[in-house]
Amino acid sequence: MSKPNFQSYALLVFLAAIWGSAFFNYKIVLKTFDIFTLAAGRLLFASVFLIGVSFFINSVKLENFFSKDFYLFFFIGLINYAVPFVLIAIGIDKMTSGLAALLMSAGPFYAIILSHFWTEDKFNKFKFIGTCIGFLSVGILVYDQIYLTQSTSFLSILYVMGASFSYILGGLIIKKNISKYNNETITCFSMIWATLILAPFVFYFYKDPSNKIFFQESLYSLIYLGVISTAVAFYIRFKLIQKNGLIFMSQVSLLLPIFGVVFSYIFLGEVLNFSMVVSLFFLLIGLTVLQAGYKKSKF
């Protein structure tokens, strides 16, 4: 593990931009495709890309897909990909992409709580204060969107928050149960299983597209979500963790909500209201304090 250099910071910003861009692309895909096609399509394109890459860099042994650990890959695919991708698609259909980006960026605060009870990574004062500030930012959003402006349903917010929680839970399951496989293998196999899990839902809920206008940009956004926001983003994430450590990579959460909000304003013309600005302010403070907590931790 080495000290971060200019390339490391450039990759960190690039990763935040990729993940931040996913939210407005969700809105574009939903103009043509349904929720399950969005989630399964994203995973399908990501899986195909990762399988193709594995032939060139030889980091994934595909024969291990049928190993005795297949049920773990299945479970990770369900919790870490299939469930959150569907929940995001359901929730973001009834809210702005900027709001969804802010809600998803609260993930590190869920991670701290789960890690405290499930792992050796316990609370310290910085983590506790940062978590409290983080949930304050979420509370501001919920209060404004539901009780003041009434522009978003409570159920939609729960869907997106549930997706963020599912990501964190999936990550902890990976950390506690699979150690003999590399990161690329775990991601590739679990994405393939997630695609297979969602495939029956795509066919069951399939609707005749003849009554719906097809937007070509929806297909492009779906491919982008799969190849760039999912597959390529994973390789960048893995490289940063390997080279500079998990704490450095986790700082992407400081940048992600900024990109998510800005992109939604630029590409979709979504309004950035005052409560979102205030929430973003508290979110960034909370994440900054949280980073101090990680640095103070022994683990």
Secondary structure, 3 states (H helix, E strand, C coil): CCCCCHHHHHHHHHHHHHHHHHHHHHHHHCCCCCHHHHHHHHHHHHHHHHHHHHHHHCCCCHHHHHCCCHHHHHHHHHHHHHHHHHHHHHHHCCCCHHHHHHHHCCHHHHHHHHHHHHCCCCCCHHHHHHHHHHHHHHHHHHHHHHHHCCCCCHHHHHHHHHHHHHHHHHHHHHHHHCCCCCHHHHHHHHHHHHHHHHHHHHHHCCCCHHHCCCCHHHHHHHHHHHHHHHHHHHHHHHHHHHHHCHHHHHCHHHHHHHHHHHHHHHHHCCCCCHHHHHHHHHHHHHHHHHHHHHHHCCC
